[in-house]
C-alpha cells in the first residue's frame, strides 16, 4: 500500500516540476544573457532546456509506473 502512496506523491510532484524546470531554466538563461550581453538567446534556450528536462522527468515517471 505504501508504494501506491509513493506513486501518487510522485505524480502530484510532476505538477510542480514542470513549471519549476521551465522557470528555472529561463532565469538561468536570463542570468547568462546579462553576464554575456546577449539579447534573449540564452533565456529562450534555458526555457527550452527546462521544458525538455520536465518531459524527461515525465518519461522516467511513466517508465517506473509502468513496471509491475
CNS distance restraints for C-alpha pairs under 8 A (distance, minus, plus):
assign (resid   1 and name CA) (resid   5 and name CA) 6.74 0.50 0.50
assign (resid   2 and name CA) (resid   6 and name CA) 6.19 0.50 0.50
assign (resid   3 and name CA) (resid   7 and name CA) 6.17 0.50 0.50
assign (resid   4 and name CA) (resid   8 and name CA) 6.34 0.50 0.50
assign (resid   5 and name CA) (resid   9 and name CA) 6.12 0.50 0.50
assign (resid   6 and name CA) (resid  10 and name CA) 6.18 0.50 0.50
assign (resid   7 and name CA) (resid  11 and name CA) 6.15 0.50 0.50
assign (resid   7 and name CA) (resid  65 and name CA) 7.27 0.50 0.50
assign (resid   8 and name CA) (resid  12 and name CA) 6.18 0.50 0.50
assign (resid   9 and name CA) (resid  13 and name CA) 6.16 0.50 0.50
assign (resid  10 and name CA) (resid  14 and name CA) 6.58 0.50 0.50
assign (resid  10 and name CA) (resid  61 and name CA) 7.68 0.50 0.50
assign (resid  11 and name CA) (resid  15 and name CA) 7.52 0.50 0.50
assign (resid  11 and name CA) (resid  61 and name CA) 7.71 0.50 0.50
assign (resid  12 and name CA) (resid  16 and name CA) 7.55 0.50 0.50
assign (resid  13 and name CA) (resid  17 and name CA) 6.25 0.50 0.50
assign (resid  14 and name CA) (resid  18 and name CA) 6.15 0.50 0.50
assign (resid  14 and name CA) (resid  57 and name CA) 7.93 0.50 0.50
assign (resid  14 and name CA) (resid  58 and name CA) 7.13 0.50 0.50
assign (resid  15 and name CA) (resid  19 and name CA) 7.43 0.50 0.50
assign (resid  16 and name CA) (resid  20 and name CA) 6.11 0.50 0.50
assign (resid  17 and name CA) (resid  21 and name CA) 5.82 0.50 0.50
assign (resid  17 and name CA) (resid  54 and name CA) 6.54 0.50 0.50
assign (resid  18 and name CA) (resid  22 and name CA) 6.29 0.50 0.50
assign (resid  18 and name CA) (resid  51 and name CA) 7.04 0.50 0.50
assign (resid  18 and name CA) (resid  54 and name CA) 5.03 0.50 0.50
assign (resid  18 and name CA) (resid  55 and name CA) 7.80 0.50 0.50
assign (resid  19 and name CA) (resid  23 and name CA) 5.83 0.50 0.50
assign (resid  20 and name CA) (resid  24 and name CA) 5.69 0.50 0.50
assign (resid  21 and name CA) (resid  25 and name CA) 5.95 0.50 0.50
assign (resid  21 and name CA) (resid  47 and name CA) 7.99 0.50 0.50
assign (resid  21 and name CA) (resid  50 and name CA) 4.64 0.50 0.50
assign (resid  21 and name CA) (resid  51 and name CA) 6.59 0.50 0.50
assign (resid  21 and name CA) (resid  53 and name CA) 6.73 0.50 0.50
assign (resid  21 and name CA) (resid  54 and name CA) 6.04 0.50 0.50
assign (resid  22 and name CA) (resid  26 and name CA) 6.18 0.50 0.50
assign (resid  22 and name CA) (resid  46 and name CA) 7.70 0.50 0.50
assign (resid  22 and name CA) (resid  47 and name CA) 5.10 0.50 0.50
assign (resid  22 and name CA) (resid  48 and name CA) 7.32 0.50 0.50
assign (resid  22 and name CA) (resid  49 and name CA) 7.56 0.50 0.50
assign (resid  22 and name CA) (resid  50 and name CA) 4.18 0.50 0.50
assign (resid  22 and name CA) (resid  51 and name CA) 5.23 0.50 0.50
assign (resid  22 and name CA) (resid  54 and name CA) 7.39 0.50 0.50
assign (resid  23 and name CA) (resid  27 and name CA) 6.17 0.50 0.50
assign (resid  23 and name CA) (resid  47 and name CA) 6.63 0.50 0.50
assign (resid  23 and name CA) (resid  50 and name CA) 7.29 0.50 0.50
assign (resid  24 and name CA) (resid  28 and name CA) 6.12 0.50 0.50
assign (resid  24 and name CA) (resid  46 and name CA) 7.93 0.50 0.50
assign (resid  24 and name CA) (resid  47 and name CA) 7.64 0.50 0.50
assign (resid  24 and name CA) (resid  50 and name CA) 7.00 0.50 0.50
assign (resid  25 and name CA) (resid  29 and name CA) 6.06 0.50 0.50
assign (resid  25 and name CA) (resid  43 and name CA) 7.55 0.50 0.50
assign (resid  25 and name CA) (resid  45 and name CA) 7.96 0.50 0.50
assign (resid  25 and name CA) (resid  46 and name CA) 4.22 0.50 0.50
assign (resid  25 and name CA) (resid  47 and name CA) 4.82 0.50 0.50
assign (resid  25 and name CA) (resid  48 and name CA) 7.58 0.50 0.50
assign (resid  25 and name CA) (resid  49 and name CA) 6.50 0.50 0.50
assign (resid  25 and name CA) (resid  50 and name CA) 4.84 0.50 0.50
assign (resid  26 and name CA) (resid  30 and name CA) 6.07 0.50 0.50
assign (resid  26 and name CA) (resid  42 and name CA) 7.84 0.50 0.50
assign (resid  26 and name CA) (resid  43 and name CA) 4.92 0.50 0.50
assign (resid  26 and name CA) (resid  44 and name CA) 6.55 0.50 0.50
assign (resid  26 and name CA) (resid  45 and name CA) 7.56 0.50 0.50
assign (resid  26 and name CA) (resid  46 and name CA) 4.72 0.50 0.50
assign (resid  26 and name CA) (resid  47 and name CA) 4.28 0.50 0.50
assign (resid  26 and name CA) (resid  48 and name CA) 7.99 0.50 0.50
assign (resid  26 and name CA) (resid  50 and name CA) 7.34 0.50 0.50
assign (resid  27 and name CA) (resid  31 and name CA) 6.12 0.50 0.50
assign (resid  27 and name CA) (resid  43 and name CA) 6.71 0.50 0.50
assign (resid  27 and name CA) (resid  46 and name CA) 7.46 0.50 0.50
assign (resid  28 and name CA) (resid  32 and name CA) 6.32 0.50 0.50
assign (resid  28 and name CA) (resid  43 and name CA) 7.29 0.50 0.50
assign (resid  28 and name CA) (resid  46 and name CA) 6.56 0.50 0.50
assign (resid  29 and name CA) (resid  33 and name CA) 6.14 0.50 0.50
assign (resid  29 and name CA) (resid  41 and name CA) 7.87 0.50 0.50
assign (resid  29 and name CA) (resid  42 and name CA) 4.41 0.50 0.50
assign (resid  29 and name CA) (resid  43 and name CA) 4.03 0.50 0.50
assign (resid  29 and name CA) (resid  44 and name CA) 7.13 0.50 0.50
assign (resid  29 and name CA) (resid  45 and name CA) 6.77 0.50 0.50
assign (resid  29 and name CA) (resid  46 and name CA) 4.74 0.50 0.50
assign (resid  29 and name CA) (resid  47 and name CA) 7.43 0.50 0.50
assign (resid  30 and name CA) (resid  34 and name CA) 6.31 0.50 0.50
assign (resid  30 and name CA) (resid  40 and name CA) 7.09 0.50 0.50
assign (resid  30 and name CA) (resid  42 and name CA) 6.28 0.50 0.50
assign (resid  30 and name CA) (resid  43 and name CA) 4.63 0.50 0.50
assign (resid  30 and name CA) (resid  46 and name CA) 7.93 0.50 0.50
assign (resid  31 and name CA) (resid  35 and name CA) 6.25 0.50 0.50
assign (resid  32 and name CA) (resid  36 and name CA) 5.96 0.50 0.50
assign (resid  32 and name CA) (resid  42 and name CA) 6.38 0.50 0.50
assign (resid  32 and name CA) (resid  43 and name CA) 7.79 0.50 0.50
assign (resid  33 and name CA) (resid  37 and name CA) 5.40 0.50 0.50
assign (resid  33 and name CA) (resid  38 and name CA) 4.92 0.50 0.50
assign (resid  33 and name CA) (resid  39 and name CA) 6.34 0.50 0.50
assign (resid  33 and name CA) (resid  40 and name CA) 6.39 0.50 0.50
assign (resid  33 and name CA) (resid  41 and name CA) 7.06 0.50 0.50
assign (resid  33 and name CA) (resid  42 and name CA) 5.75 0.50 0.50
assign (resid  33 and name CA) (resid  43 and name CA) 6.83 0.50 0.50
assign (resid  34 and name CA) (resid  38 and name CA) 6.99 0.50 0.50
assign (resid  38 and name CA) (resid  42 and name CA) 7.55 0.50 0.50
assign (resid  40 and name CA) (resid  44 and name CA) 6.35 0.50 0.50
assign (resid  41 and name CA) (resid  45 and name CA) 6.25 0.50 0.50
assign (resid  42 and name CA) (resid  46 and name CA) 5.72 0.50 0.50
assign (resid  43 and name CA) (resid  47 and name CA) 6.22 0.50 0.50
assign (resid  44 and name CA) (resid  48 and name CA) 6.09 0.50 0.50
assign (resid  45 and name CA) (resid  49 and name CA) 6.13 0.50 0.50
assign (resid  46 and name CA) (resid  50 and name CA) 6.04 0.50 0.50
assign (resid  47 and name CA) (resid  51 and name CA) 6.23 0.50 0.50
assign (resid  48 and name CA) (resid  52 and name CA) 6.23 0.50 0.50
assign (resid  49 and name CA) (resid  53 and name CA) 6.09 0.50 0.50
assign (resid  50 and name CA) (resid  54 and name CA) 6.18 0.50 0.50
assign (resid  51 and name CA) (resid  55 and name CA) 6.31 0.50 0.50
assign (resid  52 and name CA) (resid  56 and name CA) 6.14 0.50 0.50
assign (resid  53 and name CA) (resid  57 and name CA) 6.19 0.50 0.50
assign (resid  54 and name CA) (resid  58 and name CA) 6.30 0.50 0.50
assign (resid  55 and name CA) (resid  59 and name CA) 6.13 0.50 0.50
assign (resid  56 and name CA) (resid  60 and name CA) 6.23 0.50 0.50
assign (resid  57 and name CA) (resid  61 and name CA) 6.20 0.50 0.50
assign (resid  58 and name CA) (resid  62 and name CA) 6.14 0.50 0.50
assign (resid  59 and name CA) (resid  63 and name CA) 6.20 0.50 0.50
assign (resid  60 and name CA) (resid  64 and name CA) 6.28 0.50 0.50
assign (resid  61 and name CA) (resid  65 and name CA) 6.04 0.50 0.50
assign (resid  62 and name CA) (resid  66 and name CA) 6.01 0.50 0.50
assign (resid  63 and name CA) (resid  67 and name CA) 6.67 0.50 0.50
